């Protein structure tokens, strides 16, 4: 029998990035080594002819600019007019998830999910961020007072956790 060591555990009190969870549809852009350009939803590849809320059509119309993202998979949320909460918008937006990477260095046709807090993980800070978001409304779409919740990305564990207002059994975010 080959020996298997117990995997290292990430320390909880390490860097995390809290972003607004936008209620749209998960989307991705894949750029291959040879310039291959694919678009996808959360569960499948899509095309302008077999689309998901018009994301693939939009991406192909903005392909030259999106190619500046570079090789790899680029995940984000396609949201706005006609999708989930709609956010009172008359257009759709693609917001990249990796907010720390993209910041201002993104294609102008893309947005980035709003960073609400960045620091070592703390339940108190996460609670404050959630309460503040509930009181002040969406940072992705100003004056929209019904945000969905937050995403906590724990960098040491390389994992994200979502917390939504509707599915919170504690109810403590309603204050």
Secondary structure, 3 states (H helix, E strand, C coil): CCCCCCCCCCCCCCEEEEEEECCCEEEEEEECCCCCEEEEECCCEECCCCCCCCHHHHHHHCHHHHHHHCCEEEEEEEEECCECCCCCCCCEEEEECCHHHHCCCCCCCCEECCEEEEEECCHHHHHHHHHHHHHHCCCCCCCCCCCCEEEEEECCCCEEEEEECCCCCCCHHHC
